[in-house]
Amino acid sequence: MGIRPTELVDSTPDEPDEPDEPKVTSQDVAGRSPTKIALDRLRSDRIAMACLGIVVLFVLIAIFAPLLTRLFGVELDAGDPVTDTKFDSFPAIGPPDSGFTWAAPFGLEPGTGNDLLAEWFYGARTSLGVATFSTVVATMLGIVIGLVAGFSRGWMDKAISFVIDVFLSLPFILVALSMAPIIVSRFGNQPDRLQFVQLGALLFVLSVFGWMTLARLIRGEVLSLREREFVDAARVIGVPTRSILFKELLPNLIAPIVVSISLGLPAFVTAEAGLAYLGIGAVGIPSWGQTVNAAVGYFNTYPLFLYAPVVGICLLVIALNLLGDAVRDAFDPKTRR
């Protein structure tokens, strides 16, 4: 009996079909700009977002101060010293001698009877307005002077650097205390414009003595950027110097400028309050510094008079400082936050 050859049978199971690989599009591999990376890092920082919310809240309070005063039923400069205060000049309603009342949630100002909540709302507007204006002017001065100093060579760079060093060497408080009264006495002869002259003197002092740090920072960045290939190419094809400064160099300086603005705002808020406490500032216009100046004498008997503006200044300055630190870390490529 012959042996029948066995048929070879492939027992290997059929291999499953390989899944189709996902197609990679150009959008999947597209790079992100440094600004977008910084913003993504900033959005992932919960502390920064909380501080941004606090800052936005204060900005809304400053913008809608008249609406908020009507909403709470309080008015600015509507007090009557005879009917709203007692013989000891303390408020007739509300703290410190009476309980809380919605008619005057923060109480009334001793001696005048003005509502302190309305003064707090409008004080936020004055403090933020002064800080914003001073920051914008000081930033523009610092950018222009820093660009010119860093891009120029020879005697101009030395002259501008000498001016920056001179301004940095001046003591800010002493200069403000001496310069502001001179401006007021020179241009505030008429009583109807004295209030605006005092505010203008404050803005002038803060703006003129707040640009040096940014100018030195911009100068240092431009010293390294002016040797790059894109600057040399712009010079070769005949691009004007002004276009090189503001179209080629300035876009590469957005990060330090944003950081300077975020750190300059709280500094100017504090400076405005400090100068108002020393008697320099927006006299006749409600501000937190003026309220602190008026409330110091009532601290032992009426602490709420002092606490309200101090808490507002502290919250705003802390939020701006923490937000500024987060912005600095987000735009700094060397950090890992």
C-alpha positions as CSV (number, residue, x, y, z in Angstrom):
1,M,0.0,0.0,0.0
2,G,1.5,3.3,-1.1
3,I,1.9,6.2,1.1
4,R,0.0,9.1,-0.2
5,P,1.8,12.4,0.1
6,T,0.3,14.7,2.5
7,E,-0.9,18.0,1.3
8,L,0.9,20.9,2.8
9,V,-1.7,23.1,4.4
10,D,-0.8,26.6,5.5
11,S,-2.1,26.8,9.0
12,T,-1.0,30.4,9.5
13,P,-4.0,32.5,10.1
14,D,-4.7,35.4,7.8
15,E,-3.1,38.5,9.1
16,P,-5.5,41.3,9.8
17,D,-5.4,44.2,7.5
18,E,-3.3,47.0,8.8
19,P,-5.3,50.1,9.7
20,D,-4.8,53.1,7.4
21,E,-2.4,55.5,8.8
22,P,-3.8,59.0,9.5
23,K,-3.0,61.5,7.0
24,V,-0.8,64.3,8.2
25,T,-1.8,67.7,6.9
26,S,0.1,70.9,6.9
27,Q,-2.0,72.2,9.7
28,D,-0.9,69.4,12.0
29,V,2.8,70.2,11.6
30,A,2.4,74.0,11.4
31,G,4.6,75.7,14.0
32,R,3.3,78.2,16.5
33,S,4.6,81.7,16.8
34,P,6.4,82.7,20.0
35,T,3.5,85.0,20.9
36,K,1.0,82.2,20.6
37,I,3.2,80.0,22.7
38,A,3.4,82.7,25.4
39,L,-0.3,83.3,25.4
40,D,-1.0,79.5,25.7
41,R,1.3,79.4,28.7
42,L,-0.3,82.4,30.2
43,R,-3.8,80.9,29.8
44,S,-2.7,77.7,31.5
45,D,-1.6,79.7,34.6
46,R,-4.6,79.8,37.0
47,I,-3.1,82.5,39.2
48,A,-2.6,84.7,36.2
49,M,-6.1,84.2,35.0
50,A,-7.5,85.0,38.5
51,C,-5.4,88.2,38.6
52,L,-6.6,89.1,35.2
53,G,-10.2,88.8,36.3
54,I,-9.5,91.1,39.3
55,V,-7.8,93.7,37.0
56,V,-10.8,93.5,34.6
57,L,-13.2,94.0,37.5
58,F,-11.4,97.1,38.6
59,V,-11.3,98.4,35.0
60,L,-15.1,97.9,34.7
61,I,-15.5,99.7,38.1
62,A,-13.5,102.6,36.8
63,I,-15.4,102.8,33.5
64,F,-18.9,102.4,34.9
65,A,-18.4,104.5,38.1
66,P,-21.3,106.8,37.3
67,L,-23.6,103.8,36.6
68,L,-22.5,102.0,39.8
69,T,-23.2,105.1,41.9
70,R,-26.7,105.3,40.6
71,L,-27.1,101.5,41.1
72,F,-26.1,101.7,44.7
73,G,-28.1,104.9,45.3
74,V,-25.0,106.9,46.3
75,E,-23.8,110.3,44.9
76,L,-20.5,112.0,44.8
77,D,-20.2,115.4,46.6
78,A,-23.8,115.3,47.7
79,G,-23.2,115.4,51.4
80,D,-24.4,118.1,53.8
81,P,-22.0,118.8,56.7
82,V,-24.9,120.0,58.8
83,T,-27.4,117.2,58.4
84,D,-25.1,114.3,57.5
85,T,-22.6,114.6,60.3
86,K,-23.0,115.0,64.1
87,F,-21.4,117.5,66.4
88,D,-18.2,115.5,66.5
89,S,-18.0,115.5,62.7
90,F,-18.7,111.7,62.5
91,P,-21.4,110.5,60.1
92,A,-25.0,110.6,61.3
93,I,-25.8,107.3,59.6
94,G,-23.7,104.1,59.1
95,P,-20.3,103.4,60.7
96,P,-18.6,104.0,63.0
97,D,-21.4,104.9,65.5
98,S,-24.2,103.2,63.7
99,G,-24.7,99.8,62.0
100,F,-24.5,99.0,58.3
101,T,-26.9,100.6,56.0
102,W,-27.4,100.4,52.2
103,A,-27.9,104.2,52.2
104,A,-24.1,104.5,52.8
105,P,-22.4,101.0,52.6
106,F,-19.0,102.4,53.3
107,G,-20.2,105.2,55.5
108,L,-19.9,109.0,55.1
109,E,-16.8,111.1,55.1
110,P,-16.4,112.9,58.4
111,G,-16.8,116.6,58.3
112,T,-18.3,116.7,54.8
113,G,-20.9,113.9,54.7
114,N,-19.8,112.7,51.2
115,D,-20.5,109.1,50.5
116,L,-17.3,107.0,50.7
117,L,-18.5,104.3,48.3
118,A,-19.0,106.9,45.5
119,E,-15.6,108.3,46.3
120,W,-14.2,104.7,46.1
121,F,-15.7,104.1,42.7
122,Y,-14.4,107.4,41.3
123,G,-11.1,107.0,43.0
124,A,-10.6,103.8,41.1
125,R,-11.2,105.7,37.9
126,T,-8.7,108.4,38.8
127,S,-6.0,106.0,39.9
128,L,-6.4,103.7,36.9
129,G,-6.7,106.6,34.5
130,V,-3.5,108.3,35.8
131,A,-1.6,104.9,35.8
132,T,-2.7,104.0,32.3
133,F,-1.9,107.4,30.8
134,S,1.5,107.5,32.5
135,T,2.3,104.0,31.4
136,V,1.4,104.7,27.7
137,V,3.4,107.9,27.6
138,A,6.4,106.5,29.4
139,T,6.3,103.4,27.2
140,M,6.3,105.5,24.0
141,L,9.1,107.6,25.2
142,G,11.1,104.6,26.2
143,I,10.6,102.8,22.9
144,V,11.6,105.7,20.8
145,I,14.6,106.8,22.8
146,G,15.8,103.2,23.2
147,L,15.5,102.4,19.5
148,V,17.4,105.5,18.5
149,A,20.1,105.0,21.2
150,G,20.6,101.3,20.3
151,F,20.6,101.7,16.5
152,S,22.8,104.8,16.4
153,R,26.6,104.8,16.8
154,G,29.1,107.2,18.1
155,W,28.3,110.4,19.8
156,M,24.5,110.1,19.6
157,D,24.5,106.8,21.5
158,K,26.8,108.2,24.1
159,A,24.7,111.4,24.5
160,I,21.4,109.5,24.9
161,S,23.0,107.0,27.3
162,F,24.3,109.9,29.4
163,V,20.8,111.5,29.5
164,I,19.3,108.1,30.6
165,D,21.9,107.8,33.4
166,V,21.2,111.4,34.5
167,F,17.4,110.8,34.8
168,L,18.0,107.5,36.6
169,S,20.3,109.2,39.1
170,L,17.6,111.7,40.1
171,P,15.6,110.9,43.3
172,F,12.0,110.6,42.1
173,I,10.3,111.8,45.3
174,L,12.4,114.9,45.7
175,V,12.1,115.8,42.1
176,A,8.3,115.4,42.2
177,L,8.0,117.4,45.4
178,S,9.9,120.3,43.9
179,M,8.7,120.2,40.3
180,A,5.0,119.8,40.8
181,P,4.5,122.9,42.9
182,I,6.5,124.9,40.3
183,I,4.2,123.8,37.5
184,V,1.1,124.5,39.6
185,S,2.3,128.0,40.6
186,R,3.3,128.8,37.0
187,F,0.2,127.6,35.1
188,G,-2.5,127.5,37.9
189,N,-3.0,131.1,38.6
190,Q,-6.7,131.0,37.7
191,P,-8.9,129.1,40.2
192,D,-11.1,127.5,37.5
193,R,-8.2,125.6,35.9
194,L,-6.1,124.9,39.1
195,Q,-7.6,121.4,39.3
196,F,-6.6,120.5,35.8
197,V,-3.1,122.0,36.2
198,Q,-2.5,119.9,39.3
199,L,-3.6,116.8,37.5
200,G,-1.4,117.7,34.5
201,A,1.6,118.3,36.8
202,L,1.1,114.8,38.3
203,L,0.8,113.2,34.8
204,F,3.9,115.1,33.6
205,V,6.0,114.0,36.6
206,L,5.0,110.3,36.3
207,S,5.5,110.2,32.6
208,V,8.8,112.1,32.3
209,F,10.4,110.0,35.1
210,G,9.1,106.6,34.1
211,W,10.6,105.8,30.7
212,M,14.3,105.3,31.6
213,T,14.2,101.6,32.5
214,L,12.4,100.6,29.3
215,A,14.7,102.8,27.2
216,R,17.8,101.1,28.6
217,L,16.2,97.6,28.1
218,I,15.2,98.5,24.5
219,R,18.7,99.8,23.8
220,G,20.3,96.6,24.9
221,E,18.0,94.5,22.7
222,V,18.6,96.7,19.7
223,L,22.4,96.5,20.1
224,S,22.2,92.8,19.4
225,L,19.5,92.9,16.8
226,R,21.1,95.6,14.6
227,E,23.9,93.1,13.7
228,R,21.4,90.5,12.3
229,E,21.2,89.5,8.7
230,F,17.7,90.9,8.2
231,V,18.9,94.4,9.3
232,D,21.9,94.2,6.9
233,A,19.6,93.1,4.1
234,A,17.3,96.1,4.8
235,R,20.2,98.5,4.7
236,V,21.5,97.0,1.4
237,I,18.2,97.4,-0.4
238,G,18.0,101.0,0.8
239,V,15.2,100.8,3.4
240,P,15.0,104.1,5.4
241,T,16.3,104.1,8.9
242,R,12.8,104.9,10.3
243,S,11.4,101.9,8.6
244,I,14.2,99.7,9.9
245,L,13.5,100.9,13.4
246,F,9.7,100.6,13.5
247,K,9.1,97.8,10.9
248,E,12.1,95.5,11.3
249,L,13.3,96.0,14.9
250,L,10.2,97.0,16.8
251,P,8.2,93.7,16.1
252,N,11.1,91.8,17.6
253,L,10.7,93.8,20.9
254,I,7.1,93.0,21.6
255,A,7.9,90.6,24.5
256,P,10.0,93.1,26.6
257,I,7.5,95.9,25.9
258,V,4.6,93.8,27.1
259,V,6.4,92.8,30.2
260,S,7.4,96.4,30.9
261,I,3.8,97.6,30.6
262,S,2.5,94.9,32.9
263,L,5.1,95.8,35.5
264,G,4.8,99.5,35.0
265,L,1.0,99.8,35.7
266,P,1.2,98.7,39.4
267,A,4.2,101.0,39.9
268,F,2.3,104.0,38.7
269,V,-0.8,103.1,40.7
270,T,1.4,103.1,43.9
271,A,3.2,106.2,42.8
272,E,-0.1,108.1,42.3
273,A,-1.3,107.1,45.7
274,G,2.0,108.0,47.4
275,L,2.2,111.4,45.8
276,A,-1.4,112.2,46.6
277,Y,-0.6,111.3,50.2
278,L,2.2,113.8,50.1
279,G,0.0,116.5,48.7
280,I,0.8,116.2,45.0
281,G,-1.9,115.0,42.7
282,A,-5.4,115.4,41.6
283,V,-6.7,117.8,44.2
284,G,-10.4,118.2,43.9
285,I,-10.8,114.9,42.0
286,P,-11.6,111.8,44.1
287,S,-8.7,109.4,44.2
288,W,-7.6,106.7,46.5
289,G,-4.5,108.6,47.5
290,Q,-6.5,111.7,48.4
291,T,-8.9,109.5,50.5
292,V,-5.9,107.9,52.3
293,N,-4.5,111.4,53.0
294,A,-7.8,112.5,54.5
295,A,-8.4,109.3,56.5
296,V,-5.1,109.1,58.3
297,G,-6.2,111.4,61.1
298,Y,-9.4,109.2,61.7
299,F,-7.6,105.8,61.9
300,N,-8.1,105.2,65.6
301,T,-11.8,106.3,65.6
302,Y,-13.0,105.5,62.1
303,P,-10.7,102.8,60.5
304,L,-13.2,102.0,57.7
305,F,-12.5,105.4,56.3
306,L,-8.9,104.3,55.7
307,Y,-9.4,100.6,55.0
308,A,-11.5,101.0,51.9
309,P,-9.0,102.8,49.7
310,V,-6.0,100.8,51.1
311,V,-7.7,97.5,50.3
312,G,-8.5,98.7,46.8
313,I,-4.9,99.8,46.2
314,C,-3.5,96.5,47.7
315,L,-5.8,94.3,45.6
316,L,-5.1,96.1,42.4
317,V,-1.4,96.3,42.9
318,I,-1.0,92.7,43.9
319,A,-3.1,91.5,41.0
320,L,-1.1,93.6,38.5
321,N,2.2,92.5,40.0
322,L,1.3,88.8,39.9
323,L,-0.1,89.2,36.4
324,G,3.1,91.0,35.3
325,D,5.2,88.2,36.7
326,A,3.2,85.6,34.8
327,V,3.5,87.6,31.6
328,R,7.2,87.9,32.1
329,D,7.5,84.1,32.7
330,A,5.3,83.4,29.7
331,F,7.3,85.5,27.3
332,D,10.6,84.3,28.6
333,P,11.7,81.2,26.6
334,K,14.2,80.1,29.3
335,T,11.4,79.4,31.9
336,R,9.5,76.2,32.2
337,R,6.3,77.5,33.9
